Amino acid sequence: MNEEKRDQIRKMIVNAMVILGAVAFAVILVISVVRDGEEEETKKQQVQTDRTVHEYSEKENEEDLEVQGEEEKKETKTVADQFIRAYLSYDDKKPDQKIKEMSQYLSQRMRESWKEPDIPDGVKQAKVKQVEFLPETTQKEGRFFYSVKAQVETVFSDGESEKAWTLHGVAVGREEGRWVIEGVGPIGDAGAEPLELGGKEDE
């Protein structure tokens, strides 16, 4: 084999190696791009999954809070209703019954400032016939504030009787794991002259 043929063979081998190297590089590049694409897609799917789980959790928390809020509103309304019935009722044959019935709904501070019931002059008996809650309800710092309208039937010592609507603001808060009355007071005319019966207003 002469020198010329050996040069040709050498060139062919070199060219083949260059071509194979280029092909190998191209294959590696394609594999790398595909792998990067798969990793990116996997990351996107993970981010989407995390977002979905987070959104679901947020929605679930919002629903739980909404249910809890409705339950608390129902519980506090019941306390306000029962308290108003005791607060505006009176029987001159059982004068101590009024404060006993009221006390079970009062906060400790209210109980301490409301030791004895006021005895309404000229009233023989008073009884709450209806209780209604006005739409204006406020919730702030764990407390509920209600505008409560009550119809009271009053029998006077002279035998006369009348029905009148009263309107009171009632504040309900939480104390020692239960809902209690933290404040009460008249807030205006409810369609008839309010008739105040017993109970010293909390200052």
ABEGO torsion letter per residue (X at the ends): XBAAAAAAAAAAAAAAAAAAAAAAAAAAAAAAAAAAAAAAAAAAAAAAAAAAAAAAAAAAAAAAAAAAAAAAAAAAAAAAAAAAAAAABBBAABAAAAAAAAAAABBAAAAAABABBBBBBGBABBBBABBBBBABBBBBGGBBBBBBBBBBBBBBAAGBBBBBBBBBBBBBBBBGGBBBBABBBBAEBAGBBBBBBEEBBBX
